Amino acid sequence: METATLQSKPFNPFQIEMLELVSRVTSELEMQDIRRLLGKYFAQRAEDALDRLWDEGVLNESVVEGWKNEHMRTPYKQ
């Protein structure tokens, strides 16, 4: 059986800062709070991006309605 190998990449300065901040977490409750805050942050960024696409006319009611019938499954050969 082959052993999977991971390529190590050095952390960038932002990742290092996050690791230093998270190293101060002392309880599961604090970790849950951090996860919740990060979730809210990224959800807000996604919402802002969608709003920008809507304002630029890239997204509209027609596009959103089209998503209802869109099939994005992996096609399999028969």
Jmol script that loads the backbone (N, CA, C; Angstrom):
load data "model"
ATOM      1  N   MET A   1       0.849  -1.182   0.000  1.00  0.00           N
ATOM      2  CA  MET A   1       0.000   0.000   0.000  1.00  0.00           C
ATOM      3  C   MET A   1       0.890   1.239   0.000  1.00  0.00           C
ATOM      4  N   GLU A   2       0.550   2.204  -0.825  1.00  0.00           N
ATOM      5  CA  GLU A   2       1.339   3.431  -0.899  1.00  0.00           C
ATOM      6  C   GLU A   2       0.971   4.371   0.239  1.00  0.00           C
ATOM      7  N   THR A   3       1.964   5.060   0.718  1.00  0.00           N
ATOM      8  CA  THR A   3       1.740   6.058   1.758  1.00  0.00           C
ATOM      9  C   THR A   3       1.618   7.421   1.097  1.00  0.00           C
ATOM     10  N   ALA A   4       0.551   8.124   1.428  1.00  0.00           N
ATOM     11  CA  ALA A   4       0.349   9.470   0.874  1.00  0.00           C
ATOM     12  C   ALA A   4       1.353  10.420   1.504  1.00  0.00           C
ATOM     13  N   THR A   5       1.921  11.266   0.695  1.00  0.00           N
ATOM     14  CA  THR A   5       2.859  12.255   1.218  1.00  0.00           C
ATOM     15  C   THR A   5       2.273  13.642   1.034  1.00  0.00           C
ATOM     16  N   LEU A   6       2.494  14.465   2.009  1.00  0.00           N
ATOM     17  CA  LEU A   6       2.030  15.852   1.952  1.00  0.00           C
ATOM     18  C   LEU A   6       3.220  16.752   1.657  1.00  0.00           C
ATOM     19  N   GLN A   7       3.011  17.675   0.771  1.00  0.00           N
ATOM     20  CA  GLN A   7       4.058  18.657   0.510  1.00  0.00           C
ATOM     21  C   GLN A   7       3.917  19.759   1.545  1.00  0.00           C
ATOM     22  N   SER A   8       4.996  20.046   2.225  1.00  0.00           N
ATOM     23  CA  SER A   8       4.915  21.106   3.227  1.00  0.00           C
ATOM     24  C   SER A   8       5.194  22.450   2.571  1.00  0.00           C
ATOM     25  N   LYS A   9       4.357  23.389   2.912  1.00  0.00           N
ATOM     26  CA  LYS A   9       4.518  24.759   2.436  1.00  0.00           C
ATOM     27  C   LYS A   9       4.655  25.646   3.657  1.00  0.00           C
ATOM     28  N   PRO A  10       5.520  26.607   3.603  1.00  0.00           N
ATOM     29  CA  PRO A  10       5.647  27.494   4.765  1.00  0.00           C
ATOM     30  C   PRO A  10       4.372  28.315   4.942  1.00  0.00           C
ATOM     31  N   PHE A  11       4.063  28.601   6.179  1.00  0.00           N
ATOM     32  CA  PHE A  11       2.899  29.435   6.466  1.00  0.00           C
ATOM     33  C   PHE A  11       3.176  30.867   6.023  1.00  0.00           C
ATOM     34  N   ASN A  12       2.130  31.523   5.535  1.00  0.00           N
ATOM     35  CA  ASN A  12       2.296  32.936   5.209  1.00  0.00           C
ATOM     36  C   ASN A  12       2.099  33.751   6.492  1.00  0.00           C
ATOM     37  N   PRO A  13       2.437  35.027   6.471  1.00  0.00           N
ATOM     38  CA  PRO A  13       2.349  35.839   7.702  1.00  0.00           C
ATOM     39  C   PRO A  13       0.951  35.868   8.319  1.00  0.00           C
ATOM     40  N   PHE A  14      -0.083  35.811   7.498  1.00  0.00           N
ATOM     41  CA  PHE A  14      -1.450  35.844   8.028  1.00  0.00           C
ATOM     42  C   PHE A  14      -1.775  34.549   8.760  1.00  0.00           C
ATOM     43  N   GLN A  15      -1.332  33.428   8.204  1.00  0.00           N
ATOM     44  CA  GLN A  15      -1.565  32.143   8.855  1.00  0.00           C
ATOM     45  C   GLN A  15      -0.807  32.057  10.172  1.00  0.00           C
ATOM     46  N   ILE A  16       0.402  32.578  10.193  1.00  0.00           N
ATOM     47  CA  ILE A  16       1.187  32.579  11.428  1.00  0.00           C
ATOM     48  C   ILE A  16       0.492  33.408  12.501  1.00  0.00           C
ATOM     49  N   GLU A  17      -0.015  34.562  12.112  1.00  0.00           N
ATOM     50  CA  GLU A  17      -0.722  35.402  13.076  1.00  0.00           C
ATOM     51  C   GLU A  17      -1.955  34.688  13.630  1.00  0.00           C
ATOM     52  N   MET A  18      -2.697  34.003  12.753  1.00  0.00           N
ATOM     53  CA  MET A  18      -3.876  33.259  13.206  1.00  0.00           C
ATOM     54  C   MET A  18      -3.470  32.141  14.169  1.00  0.00           C
ATOM     55  N   LEU A  19      -2.408  31.426  13.850  1.00  0.00           N
ATOM     56  CA  LEU A  19      -1.937  30.365  14.740  1.00  0.00           C
ATOM     57  C   LEU A  19      -1.545  30.924  16.104  1.00  0.00           C
ATOM     58  N   GLU A  20      -0.887  32.058  16.113  1.00  0.00           N
ATOM     59  CA  GLU A  20      -0.506  32.681  17.383  1.00  0.00           C
ATOM     60  C   GLU A  20      -1.737  33.084  18.189  1.00  0.00           C
ATOM     61  N   LEU A  21      -2.749  33.608  17.512  1.00  0.00           N
ATOM     62  CA  LEU A  21      -3.979  33.996  18.213  1.00  0.00           C
ATOM     63  C   LEU A  21      -4.709  32.773  18.762  1.00  0.00           C
ATOM     64  N   VAL A  22      -4.815  31.749  17.954  1.00  0.00           N
ATOM     65  CA  VAL A  22      -5.554  30.549  18.359  1.00  0.00           C
ATOM     66  C   VAL A  22      -4.796  29.786  19.447  1.00  0.00           C
ATOM     67  N   SER A  23      -3.500  29.959  19.515  1.00  0.00           N
ATOM     68  CA  SER A  23      -2.728  29.274  20.557  1.00  0.00           C
ATOM     69  C   SER A  23      -3.122  29.744  21.959  1.00  0.00           C
ATOM     70  N   ARG A  24      -3.804  30.863  22.038  1.00  0.00           N
ATOM     71  CA  ARG A  24      -4.231  31.396  23.335  1.00  0.00           C
ATOM     72  C   ARG A  24      -5.602  30.871  23.760  1.00  0.00           C
ATOM     73  N   VAL A  25      -6.251  30.103  22.917  1.00  0.00           N
ATOM     74  CA  VAL A  25      -7.567  29.544  23.234  1.00  0.00           C
ATOM     75  C   VAL A  25      -7.408  28.520  24.357  1.00  0.00           C
ATOM     76  N   THR A  26      -8.241  28.654  25.372  1.00  0.00           N
ATOM     77  CA  THR A  26      -8.106  27.763  26.535  1.00  0.00           C
ATOM     78  C   THR A  26      -9.330  26.898  26.803  1.00  0.00           C
ATOM     79  N   SER A  27     -10.395  27.071  26.015  1.00  0.00           N
ATOM     80  CA  SER A  27     -11.586  26.255  26.269  1.00  0.00           C
ATOM     81  C   SER A  27     -12.340  25.987  24.974  1.00  0.00           C
ATOM     82  N   GLU A  28     -13.168  24.970  25.032  1.00  0.00           N
ATOM     83  CA  GLU A  28     -14.013  24.625  23.880  1.00  0.00           C
ATOM     84  C   GLU A  28     -14.976  25.773  23.575  1.00  0.00           C
ATOM     85  N   LEU A  29     -15.472  26.444  24.605  1.00  0.00           N
ATOM     86  CA  LEU A  29     -16.387  27.569  24.405  1.00  0.00           C
ATOM     87  C   LEU A  29     -15.714  28.692  23.625  1.00  0.00           C
ATOM     88  N   GLU A  30     -14.468  29.008  23.956  1.00  0.00           N
ATOM     89  CA  GLU A  30     -13.739  30.037  23.207  1.00  0.00           C
ATOM     90  C   GLU A  30     -13.568  29.613  21.748  1.00  0.00           C
ATOM     91  N   MET A  31     -13.256  28.328  21.529  1.00  0.00           N
ATOM     92  CA  MET A  31     -13.071  27.850  20.160  1.00  0.00           C
ATOM     93  C   MET A  31     -14.387  27.931  19.385  1.00  0.00           C
ATOM     94  N   GLN A  32     -15.489  27.597  20.025  1.00  0.00           N
ATOM     95  CA  GLN A  32     -16.796  27.710  19.374  1.00  0.00           C
ATOM     96  C   GLN A  32     -17.087  29.164  19.004  1.00  0.00           C
ATOM     97  N   ASP A  33     -16.762  30.082  19.887  1.00  0.00           N
ATOM     98  CA  ASP A  33     -16.965  31.506  19.600  1.00  0.00           C
ATOM     99  C   ASP A  33     -16.136  31.950  18.397  1.00  0.00           C
ATOM    100  N   ILE A  34     -14.894  31.507  18.349  1.00  0.00           N
ATOM    101  CA  ILE A  34     -14.020  31.862  17.223  1.00  0.00           C
ATOM    102  C   ILE A  34     -14.570  31.287  15.924  1.00  0.00           C
ATOM    103  N   ARG A  35     -15.005  30.030  15.959  1.00  0.00           N
ATOM    104  CA  ARG A  35     -15.592  29.419  14.754  1.00  0.00           C
ATOM    105  C   ARG A  35     -16.816  30.206  14.297  1.00  0.00           C
ATOM    106  N   ARG A  36     -17.653  30.597  15.256  1.00  0.00           N
ATOM    107  CA  ARG A  36     -18.863  31.361  14.930  1.00  0.00           C
ATOM    108  C   ARG A  36     -18.503  32.717  14.308  1.00  0.00           C
ATOM    109  N   LEU A  37     -17.519  33.389  14.896  1.00  0.00           N
ATOM    110  CA  LEU A  37     -17.085  34.683  14.362  1.00  0.00           C
ATOM    111  C   LEU A  37     -16.516  34.548  12.953  1.00  0.00           C
ATOM    112  N   LEU A  38     -15.688  33.538  12.735  1.00  0.00           N
ATOM    113  CA  LEU A  38     -15.123  33.331  11.406  1.00  0.00           C
ATOM    114  C   LEU A  38     -16.217  32.967  10.403  1.00  0.00           C
ATOM    115  N   GLY A  39     -17.172  32.161  10.843  1.00  0.00           N
ATOM    116  CA  GLY A  39     -18.291  31.811   9.967  1.00  0.00           C
ATOM    117  C   GLY A  39     -19.083  33.042   9.554  1.00  0.00           C
ATOM    118  N   LYS A  40     -19.368  33.905  10.521  1.00  0.00           N
ATOM    119  CA  LYS A  40     -20.090  35.141  10.220  1.00  0.00           C
ATOM    120  C   LYS A  40     -19.285  36.035   9.281  1.00  0.00           C
ATOM    121  N   TYR A  41     -17.980  36.106   9.511  1.00  0.00           N
ATOM    122  CA  TYR A  41     -17.115  36.932   8.672  1.00  0.00           C
ATOM    123  C   TYR A  41     -17.157  36.473   7.217  1.00  0.00           C
ATOM    124  N   PHE A  42     -16.965  35.160   6.999  1.00  0.00           N
ATOM    125  CA  PHE A  42     -16.938  34.667   5.623  1.00  0.00           C
ATOM    126  C   PHE A  42     -18.326  34.687   4.982  1.00  0.00           C
ATOM    127  N   ALA A  43     -19.374  34.499   5.776  1.00  0.00           N
ATOM    128  CA  ALA A  43     -20.729  34.613   5.241  1.00  0.00           C
ATOM    129  C   ALA A  43     -20.994  36.050   4.784  1.00  0.00           C
ATOM    130  N   GLN A  44     -20.541  37.021   5.561  1.00  0.00           N
ATOM    131  CA  GLN A  44     -20.722  38.424   5.183  1.00  0.00           C
ATOM    132  C   GLN A  44     -19.947  38.747   3.912  1.00  0.00           C
ATOM    133  N   ARG A  45     -18.739  38.218   3.792  1.00  0.00           N
ATOM    134  CA  ARG A  45     -17.953  38.450   2.572  1.00  0.00           C
ATOM    135  C   ARG A  45     -18.653  37.864   1.354  1.00  0.00           C
ATOM    136  N   ALA A  46     -19.231  36.673   1.505  1.00  0.00           N
ATOM    137  CA  ALA A  46     -19.954  36.053   0.393  1.00  0.00           C
ATOM    138  C   ALA A  46     -21.180  36.883   0.040  1.00  0.00           C
ATOM    139  N   GLU A  47     -21.896  37.360   1.048  1.00  0.00           N
ATOM    140  CA  GLU A  47     -23.076  38.192   0.810  1.00  0.00           C
ATOM    141  C   GLU A  47     -22.692  39.492   0.095  1.00  0.00           C
ATOM    142  N   ASP A  48     -21.592  40.103   0.525  1.00  0.00           N
ATOM    143  CA  ASP A  48     -21.127  41.335  -0.125  1.00  0.00           C
ATOM    144  C   ASP A  48     -20.763  41.084  -1.586  1.00  0.00           C
ATOM    145  N   ALA A  49     -20.124  39.947  -1.859  1.00  0.00           N
ATOM    146  CA  ALA A  49     -19.755  39.617  -3.234  1.00  0.00           C
ATOM    147  C   ALA A  49     -20.995  39.399  -4.089  1.00  0.00           C
ATOM    148  N   LEU A  50     -21.995  38.723  -3.551  1.00  0.00           N
ATOM    149  CA  LEU A  50     -23.244  38.520  -4.290  1.00  0.00           C
ATOM    150  C   LEU A  50     -23.946  39.841  -4.546  1.00  0.00           C
ATOM    151  N   ASP A  51     -23.973  40.713  -3.537  1.00  0.00           N
ATOM    152  CA  ASP A  51     -24.586  42.029  -3.716  1.00  0.00           C
ATOM    153  C   ASP A  51     -23.879  42.812  -4.820  1.00  0.00           C
ATOM    154  N   ARG A  52     -22.556  42.726  -4.847  1.00  0.00           N
ATOM    155  CA  ARG A  52     -21.783  43.436  -5.871  1.00  0.00           C
ATOM    156  C   ARG A  52     -22.114  42.876  -7.263  1.00  0.00           C
ATOM    157  N   LEU A  53     -22.197  41.555  -7.380  1.00  0.00           N
ATOM    158  CA  LEU A  53     -22.558  40.953  -8.670  1.00  0.00           C
ATOM    159  C   LEU A  53     -23.968  41.354  -9.088  1.00  0.00           C
ATOM    160  N   TRP A  54     -24.872  41.444  -8.135  1.00  0.00           N
ATOM    161  CA  TRP A  54     -26.242  41.862  -8.429  1.00  0.00           C
ATOM    162  C   TRP A  54     -26.246  43.315  -8.923  1.00  0.00           C
ATOM    163  N   ASP A  55     -25.532  44.175  -8.210  1.00  0.00           N
ATOM    164  CA  ASP A  55     -25.472  45.588  -8.583  1.00  0.00           C
ATOM    165  C   ASP A  55     -24.835  45.794  -9.951  1.00  0.00           C
ATOM    166  N   GLU A  56     -23.870  44.935 -10.306  1.00  0.00           N
ATOM    167  CA  GLU A  56     -23.196  45.039 -11.600  1.00  0.00           C
ATOM    168  C   GLU A  56     -24.006  44.391 -12.726  1.00  0.00           C
ATOM    169  N   GLY A  57     -25.112  43.746 -12.374  1.00  0.00           N
ATOM    170  CA  GLY A  57     -25.968  43.131 -13.386  1.00  0.00           C
ATOM    171  C   GLY A  57     -25.540  41.738 -13.802  1.00  0.00           C
ATOM    172  N   VAL A  58     -24.504  41.194 -13.160  1.00  0.00           N
ATOM    173  CA  VAL A  58     -24.063  39.839 -13.481  1.00  0.00           C
ATOM    174  C   VAL A  58     -25.109  38.833 -12.993  1.00  0.00           C
ATOM    175  N   LEU A  59     -25.642  39.087 -11.817  1.00  0.00           N
ATOM    176  CA  LEU A  59     -26.730  38.265 -11.276  1.00  0.00           C
ATOM    177  C   LEU A  59     -28.022  39.051 -11.356  1.00  0.00           C
ATOM    178  N   ASN A  60     -29.103  38.322 -11.630  1.00  0.00           N
ATOM    179  CA  ASN A  60     -30.433  38.928 -11.615  1.00  0.00           C
ATOM    180  C   ASN A  60     -31.450  37.819 -11.352  1.00  0.00           C
ATOM    181  N   GLU A  61     -32.690  38.191 -11.305  1.00  0.00           N
ATOM    182  CA  GLU A  61     -33.758  37.240 -11.000  1.00  0.00           C
ATOM    183  C   GLU A  61     -33.768  36.070 -11.985  1.00  0.00           C
ATOM    184  N   SER A  62     -33.517  36.348 -13.244  1.00  0.00           N
ATOM    185  CA  SER A  62     -33.517  35.317 -14.271  1.00  0.00           C
ATOM    186  C   SER A  62     -32.418  34.277 -14.028  1.00  0.00           C
ATOM    187  N   VAL A  63     -31.243  34.748 -13.672  1.00  0.00           N
ATOM    188  CA  VAL A  63     -30.121  33.836 -13.397  1.00  0.00           C
ATOM    189  C   VAL A  63     -30.445  32.952 -12.197  1.00  0.00           C
ATOM    190  N   VAL A  64     -30.957  33.555 -11.141  1.00  0.00           N
ATOM    191  CA  VAL A  64     -31.289  32.806  -9.931  1.00  0.00           C
ATOM    192  C   VAL A  64     -32.375  31.779 -10.230  1.00  0.00           C
ATOM    193  N   GLU A  65     -33.375  32.154 -10.998  1.00  0.00           N
ATOM    194  CA  GLU A  65     -34.433  31.207 -11.379  1.00  0.00           C
ATOM    195  C   GLU A  65     -33.855  30.054 -12.206  1.00  0.00           C
ATOM    196  N   GLY A  66     -32.881  30.348 -13.058  1.00  0.00           N
ATOM    197  CA  GLY A  66     -32.251  29.312 -13.876  1.00  0.00           C
ATOM    198  C   GLY A  66     -31.517  28.286 -13.038  1.00  0.00           C
ATOM    199  N   TRP A  67     -31.006  28.690 -11.895  1.00  0.00           N
ATOM    200  CA  TRP A  67     -30.308  27.753 -11.019  1.00  0.00           C
ATOM    201  C   TRP A  67     -31.221  26.649 -10.509  1.00  0.00           C
ATOM    202  N   LYS A  68     -32.525  26.923 -10.429  1.00  0.00           N
ATOM    203  CA  LYS A  68     -33.468  25.927  -9.926  1.00  0.00           C
ATOM    204  C   LYS A  68     -33.483  24.673 -10.786  1.00  0.00           C
ATOM    205  N   ASN A  69     -33.259  24.832 -12.082  1.00  0.00           N
ATOM    206  CA  ASN A  69     -33.332  23.704 -13.004  1.00  0.00           C
ATOM    207  C   ASN A  69     -31.968  23.216 -13.474  1.00  0.00           C
ATOM    208  N   GLU A  70     -30.920  23.772 -12.924  1.00  0.00           N
ATOM    209  CA  GLU A  70     -29.573  23.427 -13.360  1.00  0.00           C
ATOM    210  C   GLU A  70     -29.139  22.113 -12.723  1.00  0.00           C
ATOM    211  N   HIS A  71     -28.631  21.212 -13.553  1.00  0.00           N
ATOM    212  CA  HIS A  71     -28.125  19.933 -13.074  1.00  0.00           C
ATOM    213  C   HIS A  71     -26.617  19.952 -13.166  1.00  0.00           C
ATOM    214  N   MET A  72     -25.964  19.873 -12.036  1.00  0.00           N
ATOM    215  CA  MET A  72     -24.513  19.986 -12.031  1.00  0.00           C
ATOM    216  C   MET A  72     -23.866  18.665 -11.556  1.00  0.00           C
ATOM    217  N   ARG A  73     -24.545  17.573 -11.815  1.00  0.00           N
ATOM    218  CA  ARG A  73     -24.002  16.269 -11.413  1.00  0.00           C
ATOM    219  C   ARG A  73     -22.902  15.857 -12.367  1.00  0.00           C
ATOM    220  N   THR A  74     -22.031  15.016 -11.887  1.00  0.00           N
ATOM    221  CA  THR A  74     -20.957  14.499 -12.710  1.00  0.00           C
ATOM    222  C   THR A  74     -21.531  13.549 -13.750  1.00  0.00           C
ATOM    223  N   PRO A  75     -21.268  13.809 -15.033  1.00  0.00           N
ATOM    224  CA  PRO A  75     -21.783  12.889 -16.052  1.00  0.00           C
ATOM    225  C   PRO A  75     -20.973  11.585 -16.024  1.00  0.00           C
ATOM    226  N   TYR A  76     -21.676  10.474 -16.082  1.00  0.00           N
ATOM    227  CA  TYR A  76     -21.019   9.167 -16.089  1.00  0.00           C
ATOM    228  C   TYR A  76     -21.189   8.536 -17.465  1.00  0.00           C
ATOM    229  N   LYS A  77     -20.148   7.885 -17.921  1.00  0.00           N
ATOM    230  CA  LYS A  77     -20.223   7.184 -19.204  1.00  0.00           C
ATOM    231  C   LYS A  77     -21.035   5.914 -19.008  1.00  0.00           C
ATOM    232  N   GLN A  78     -21.847   5.623 -19.999  1.00  0.00           N
ATOM    233  CA  GLN A  78     -22.669   4.408 -19.918  1.00  0.00           C
ATOM    234  C   GLN A  78     -22.146   3.333 -20.807  1.00  0.00           C
TER     235      GLN A  78
END
end "model"
wireframe off; spacefill off
backbone 0.3
color backbone group
